[in-house]
Every structure is written in C-alpha cells, then in structure tokens.
C-alpha cells in the first residue's frame, strides 16, 4: 500500500502546474486512494478473524469452504480464470491506471 500511495501521490502532485494547485492535487489523491485503503483495511480485518479461528466447528466450516473454492478453481476450463487468484485485486492493482481519473476527458489540473 505504501508504494501504491507514493506512486499515486507523485502522479497527482506532478499534475499540479503551480503550487496553488497542490491542495487540489491532495484532494484528488484522497479521492483515488481512500476507497482502496478502506477496502484493504476491511479485507485485512476479515482475514485476521477468519484465519485465526480456534479449533472447532467454525474452523472446520472455514476449511471446507476454502477446500471447495480451491477445487472449483482448479476445475475451471478457462485458463485465465483458473489463474486468477481471489486476492488478485490486491497484487494486480494498476496504480497509474487509477490516476486516469485525472485524465478522463477533463483536465483537473
């Protein structure tokens, strides 16, 4: 997340033509990064709970769900889908693509 944050911040600041536009650059940065940071936080909190169940029924049910998901993933015919890991949204994020909000038809800076 820190690398993503710094790359996004650098791109937003680079688009500010003058120092007066830095507050706008910071607003754009927050608009881009906040939803992803919140999603990452929620996923981390969920993972912290789900992956640390005490031995028992909850843990066995979780293991059964994970096993079924793995079997389903390996049985997929489409190789692209088969290789798409459930956490691909985390490691496959296009940082500069997310800054395209700045470029979409209107010039923000």
Backbone as numpy.savetxt, mean C-alpha at the origin, in Angstrom:
# Nx Ny Nz CAx CAy CAz Cx Cy Cz
7.77 1.87 3.88 6.96 3.06 3.88 7.82 4.32 3.88
8.92 4.29 4.58 9.77 5.49 4.64 10.33 5.84 3.27
10.71 4.83 2.50 11.24 5.09 1.16 10.13 5.64 0.27
8.95 5.04 0.37 7.81 5.55 -0.40 7.51 7.00 -0.02
7.49 7.27 1.29 7.22 8.63 1.76 8.23 9.62 1.20
9.51 9.25 1.28 10.54 10.19 0.83 10.49 10.40 -0.68
10.23 9.35 -1.45 10.14 9.50 -2.91 8.93 10.37 -3.29
7.82 10.14 -2.62 6.62 10.94 -2.91 6.83 12.39 -2.52
7.42 12.60 -1.34 7.69 13.97 -0.89 8.64 14.67 -1.85
9.68 13.98 -2.26 10.64 14.58 -3.20 9.97 14.98 -4.50
9.10 14.12 -5.00 8.40 14.42 -6.25 7.46 15.61 -6.09
6.74 15.66 -4.99 5.82 16.78 -4.76 6.57 18.10 -4.59
7.65 18.07 -3.81 8.42 19.29 -3.59 9.08 19.74 -4.90
9.54 18.79 -5.70 10.17 19.13 -6.98 9.20 19.84 -7.92
7.92 19.60 -7.75 6.93 20.23 -8.61 6.58 21.66 -8.16
6.98 22.02 -6.97 6.74 23.39 -6.51 7.70 24.33 -7.23
7.16 25.25 -7.99 8.00 26.17 -8.78 8.64 27.24 -7.91
7.97 27.60 -6.82 8.49 28.62 -5.92 8.31 28.16 -4.48
8.99 28.82 -3.57 8.84 28.51 -2.16 7.43 28.72 -1.65
6.70 29.64 -2.29 5.31 29.89 -1.89 4.42 28.68 -2.14
4.85 27.79 -3.01 4.03 26.62 -3.33 4.34 25.41 -2.44
5.29 25.55 -1.53 5.63 24.43 -0.65 4.45 23.99 0.23
3.65 24.91 0.79 2.49 24.45 1.56 1.52 23.61 0.71
1.35 24.00 -0.55 0.50 23.22 -1.45 1.13 21.85 -1.72
2.44 21.84 -1.91 3.14 20.57 -2.13 2.93 19.64 -0.94
2.97 20.18 0.26 2.76 19.36 1.46 1.32 18.84 1.54
0.36 19.65 1.12 -1.03 19.21 1.10 -1.23 18.07 0.09
-0.61 18.22 -1.07 -0.70 17.17 -2.09 -0.05 15.88 -1.57
1.11 16.02 -0.94 1.80 14.87 -0.35 0.89 14.14 0.64
0.27 14.90 1.53 -0.62 14.28 2.53 -1.82 13.61 1.87
-2.38 14.24 0.85 -3.52 13.67 0.13 -3.15 12.34 -0.51
-1.94 12.26 -1.03 -1.47 11.03 -1.68 -1.13 9.96 -0.66
-0.41 10.30 0.37 0.16 9.30 1.29 -0.77 8.85 2.41
-1.63 9.72 2.89 -2.43 9.39 4.07 -3.30 8.14 3.89
-4.03 8.00 2.78 -4.85 6.79 2.63 -4.02 5.50 2.63
-2.88 5.53 1.98 -2.03 4.34 1.96 -1.44 4.04 3.34
-1.02 5.08 4.04 -0.47 4.88 5.39 -1.54 4.31 6.32
-2.76 4.80 6.20 -3.85 4.28 7.04 -4.17 2.82 6.69
-4.15 2.49 5.40 -4.41 1.11 4.99 -3.29 0.19 5.50
-2.06 0.64 5.41 -0.93 -0.16 5.88 -1.01 -0.36 7.39
-1.38 0.67 8.12 -1.52 0.58 9.58 -2.60 -0.44 9.94
-3.74 -0.37 9.26 -4.83 -1.30 9.55 -4.41 -2.74 9.24
-3.73 -2.94 8.12 -3.27 -4.29 7.76 -2.28 -4.81 8.78
-1.41 -3.95 9.26 -0.42 -4.35 10.25 -1.08 -4.72 11.58
-2.05 -3.92 11.99 -2.77 -4.22 13.23 -3.52 -5.55 13.13
-4.19 -5.77 11.99 -4.92 -7.02 11.78 -3.95 -8.21 11.80
-2.84 -8.06 11.11 -1.85 -9.13 11.05 -1.29 -9.43 12.43
-1.06 -8.39 13.21 -0.52 -8.58 14.55 -1.45 -9.38 15.44
-2.74 -9.23 15.23 -3.71 -10.00 16.01 -3.86 -11.40 15.43
-4.10 -11.46 14.12 -4.41 -12.75 13.49 -3.25 -13.74 13.56
-2.05 -13.27 13.44 -0.91 -14.20 13.39 -0.37 -14.57 14.76
-1.01 -14.10 15.82 -0.52 -14.39 17.16 -1.62 -14.94 18.07
-2.50 -15.75 17.49 -3.52 -16.41 18.30 -2.85 -17.43 19.22
-3.41 -17.58 20.39 -3.00 -18.67 21.28 -3.41 -19.98 20.61
-2.74 -21.07 20.95 -3.15 -22.38 20.46 -4.61 -22.60 20.84
-5.38 -23.07 19.89 -6.80 -23.30 20.16 -7.62 -23.20 18.90
-8.94 -23.07 19.09 -9.88 -23.08 17.97 -9.64 -21.92 16.99
-9.45 -20.69 17.51 -9.21 -19.54 16.62 -7.97 -19.78 15.76
-6.93 -20.28 16.37 -5.68 -20.54 15.66 -5.88 -21.62 14.60
-6.60 -22.68 14.93 -6.85 -23.76 13.96 -7.72 -23.26 12.80
-8.74 -22.46 13.10 -9.59 -21.90 12.04 -8.78 -21.00 11.11
-7.89 -20.19 11.69 -7.02 -19.35 10.89 -6.12 -20.18 9.99
-5.54 -21.23 10.55 -4.67 -22.10 9.77 -5.43 -22.76 8.63
-6.67 -23.17 8.90 -7.51 -23.78 7.85 -7.79 -22.79 6.73
-8.10 -21.52 7.08 -8.34 -20.49 6.06 -7.09 -20.23 5.23
-5.95 -20.16 5.89 -4.70 -19.92 5.18 -4.35 -21.09 4.26
-4.59 -22.31 4.73 -4.31 -23.51 3.93 -5.22 -23.53 2.69
-6.50 -23.22 2.89 -7.45 -23.20 1.77 -7.07 -22.14 0.74
-6.64 -20.98 1.23 -6.23 -19.91 0.31 -5.01 -20.31 -0.49
-4.07 -20.99 0.15 -2.87 -21.44 -0.54 -3.22 -22.48 -1.61
-4.09 -23.41 -1.27 -4.51 -24.43 -2.24 -5.21 -23.76 -3.42
-6.10 -22.82 -3.13 -6.81 -22.12 -4.21 -5.83 -21.37 -5.10
-4.85 -20.73 -4.50 -3.87 -19.97 -5.27 -3.05 -20.87 -6.18
-2.64 -22.04 -5.68 -1.81 -22.92 -6.49 -2.62 -23.63 -7.57
-3.94 -23.67 -7.44 -4.76 -24.33 -8.45 -5.20 -23.40 -9.57
-4.92 -22.12 -9.44 -5.32 -21.16 -10.48 -4.59 -21.47 -11.78
-5.32 -21.34 -12.86 -4.75 -21.64 -14.18 -3.93 -20.46 -14.69
-4.43 -19.27 -14.49 -3.78 -18.06 -14.99 -2.51 -17.80 -14.18
-1.35 -17.91 -14.82 -0.07 -17.74 -14.14 0.07 -16.37 -13.50
-0.46 -15.33 -14.15 -0.35 -13.99 -13.59 -1.07 -13.95 -12.25
-2.29 -14.50 -12.20 -3.03 -14.52 -10.94 -2.35 -15.42 -9.93
-1.81 -16.53 -10.38 -1.18 -17.48 -9.47 0.02 -16.84 -8.77
0.74 -16.00 -9.48 1.93 -15.38 -8.90 1.62 -14.09 -8.13
0.36 -13.71 -8.09 0.00 -12.48 -7.38 -0.23 -12.80 -5.91
0.71 -12.46 -5.12 0.65 -12.71 -3.68 -0.38 -11.78 -3.04
-1.08 -12.24 -2.00 -2.09 -11.38 -1.36 -1.55 -10.05 -0.86
-0.27 -9.98 -0.58 0.29 -8.71 -0.11 0.99 -7.94 -1.23
0.67 -8.25 -2.48 1.30 -7.56 -3.61 1.03 -6.06 -3.58
-0.09 -5.65 -3.00 -0.40 -4.21 -2.91 0.63 -3.49 -2.04
1.30 -4.24 -1.18 2.31 -3.62 -0.32 3.62 -3.45 -1.07
4.14 -4.53 -1.62 5.46 -4.48 -2.25 5.42 -4.04 -3.71
4.25 -4.06 -4.32 4.15 -3.69 -5.73 3.63 -2.29 -5.96
3.71 -1.45 -4.96 3.16 -0.09 -5.05 4.01 0.79 -5.97
3.35 1.51 -6.86 4.02 2.42 -7.79 4.01 3.83 -7.19
5.11 4.20 -6.56 5.18 5.48 -5.86 5.02 6.64 -6.83
5.80 6.64 -7.90 5.71 7.76 -8.84 4.37 7.77 -9.56
3.80 6.59 -9.77 2.47 6.54 -10.36 1.43 7.18 -9.46
1.62 7.04 -8.14 0.68 7.66 -7.22 0.76 9.17 -7.26
1.89 9.68 -7.65 2.06 11.14 -7.76 1.43 11.64 -9.05
1.00 10.72 -9.91 0.36 11.15 -11.16 -0.91 11.94 -10.88
-1.39 11.90 -9.63 -2.50 12.78 -9.24 -2.10 14.22 -9.54
-0.83 14.51 -9.36 -0.33 15.86 -9.64 -0.36 16.17 -11.13
-0.30 15.14 -11.94 -0.16 15.34 -13.38 -1.46 15.18 -14.16
-2.49 14.67 -13.53 -3.69 14.26 -14.26 -4.46 15.46 -14.85
-4.06 15.85 -16.01 -4.78 16.87 -16.74 -4.55 18.28 -16.23
-4.61 18.48 -14.94 -4.43 19.81 -14.36 -3.03 19.90 -13.76
-2.46 21.04 -13.90 -1.15 21.26 -13.25 -1.42 21.88 -11.89
-1.12 21.12 -10.85 -1.38 21.62 -9.49 -0.38 22.69 -9.13
0.85 22.51 -9.55 1.91 23.46 -9.20 2.17 24.37 -10.37
